[in-house]
Amino acid sequence: MIVTIIGTGLIGGSLAITLKERGFATKVIGVDLVQENLHKALRRKIIDEAASLAEAIVVSELIILAIPVDAMLKVLPQVMDLVDQQIVMDVGSTKVAILQQIAHHPKRAQFVATHPMAGTEYSGPESALPDLFDHKCAVICEVEKSSTKAHRLIKQLYQSLQMRLIYLTAAAHDMHTAYISHISHISSFALALTVLEKEDEEERILELASGGFSSTVRLAKSNPKMWIPIFEQNRENVLEVLDEYLKNLQQFRDLLANKDFGNLAQLIRKANDIQKILK
Amino acid sequence: MIVTIIGTGLIGGSLAITLKERGFATKVIGVDLVQENLHKALRRKIIDEAASLAEAIVVSELIILAIPVDAMLKVLPQVMDLVDQQIVMDVGSTKVAILQQIAHHPKRAQFVATHPMAGTEYSGPESALPDLFDHKCAVICEVEKSSTKAHRLIKQLYQSLQMRLIYLTAAAHDMHTAYISHISHISSFALALTVLEKEDEEERILELASGGFSSTVRLAKSNPKMWIPIFEQNRENVLEVLDEYLKNLQQFRDLLANKDFGNLAQLIRKANDIQKILK
């Protein structure tokens, strides 16, 4: 099957590598507004050829959109207008806004809304990885509005990536991801800022940083071009989670300020329960 | 050299394994109030024998204290009272309170205050690792109050662990670690609480958790028996950093609430600078 991937960054590039490696795609055509990304992806043989949107769609059976979610709102309707019988899939990190955008499109049934829950703090085709998706989970939203044919193809695609499928409403997806992805990024961005501000005054603070700090702060390397549109489209959920996070931190602060170490220990034991769920 | 290690948990156990493996110690004697830890450490051959504090000290040249920092305040003076010519070293995560405790001890010069900046979210001898310290950095405090002989021995010890040495005042150490270790733990504990509270209402939230969330939250598995005494002894520094962290999070929140995505992007780009320092 010939697959077009729009956006040859971390996710698009990793999909290109893996879908060919696993035999799902026989050829991957890359489409990207950033010429440098296309050149890199071609040089590294991540994509087989580069083409314009219209040229690529005509010769493909499947079109995957792997672009930031603000660009998605603009490009997805264009793609839906251009396709004939082709199946279209997105991998955006938000779902409500994207699905609203094509809710009444005459070819809505040819589209499947998905979100593979995988990534790193890096971006661009140079960050693409062949094993990024292995054994992680992918969310499919509003599957009842996709045709059986489209759904079947996308199931095969994710099976070839060795991903587990989970079905959610778009609203549930956006709320869940605010909790298990978006807030982690804000927590890391704020942690990086706190330490960097102090590093300006005091030298060598970061010289001492060990594994614990690095793992908590690594998401702070994430690209604002990807994350600002996510925060914009998922603003209400993110604000809700952020307020709960602030409340929990404030509770920690107050117990510490009041030297109430008994209740502080109880709070930590409650937090320890995360190990029952995350191995 | 025969070495006594008081506290056979993650750090003490890892020291025992590595100091023997690298040829620094010919024999390691374990001392632990928790009999189960001693049994585990013996069964796994992490220590060569178990003994009481007084028995172990008599036959050793070096005594290392690797116990929670509240126990340290009690046990360190006992050890200093018991030693004859032996060298004593601690590996506690706080330094001001510990050094105050033995500031005027007649054998102060035989003691070297250190903190190897290495660890994991796990505890107990079963978590001990042979490569925990490799290429990380160890802090030595108030070295001017240690004898040349004691300092030389501890330098050799950390060289055998392949650690880089950094010299700081106790006050600077406690401030630096509040920034690059203690706040990361609070950030993770609060994140775990936020998500666990929501998990109670809504199922499957954590099913979607991928690498980003796991790395931000992994420190939330850390043991309160170790961390409460650290927060207690380093309370003022931790409160200061926590207030700055809360301020940065609040700024994020306000920009998001006000839909000021331009300034939010600028804040993220500032946070991205962490990648220039942390690889």
Interface residues (C-beta under 8 A of the other chain):
Chain A: M117 A118 G119 T120 E121 K136 C137 V139 I166 A172 M175 H176 T177 Y179 I180 S181 I183 S184 H185 I186 S187 S188 F189 A190 L191 A192 L193 T194 V195 L196 E197 K198 E199 E202 R204 I205 L206 E207 L208 A209 S210 G211 G212 F213 S214 S215 T216 V217 R218 L219 A220 K221 S222 N223 P224 W227 I228 F231 E232 R235 V238 L239 V241 L242 D243 E244 Y245 L246 N248 L249 Q250 F252 R253 L256 A257 K259 F261 L264 A265 L267 I268 R269 K270 A271 N272 D273 I274 Q275 I277 L278
Chain B: M117 A118 G119 T120 E121 K136 C137 V139 I166 A172 M175 H176 T177 Y179 I180 S181 I183 S184 H185 I186 S187 S188 F189 A190 L191 A192 L193 T194 V195 L196 E197 K198 E199 E202 R204 I205 L206 E207 L208 A209 S210 G211 G212 F213 S214 S215 T216 V217 R218 L219 A220 K221 S222 N223 P224 W227 I228 F231 E232 R235 V238 L239 V241 L242 D243 E244 Y245 L246 N248 L249 Q250 F252 R253 L256 A257 K259 F261 L264 A265 L267 I268 R269 K270 A271 N272 D273 I274 Q275 I277 L278
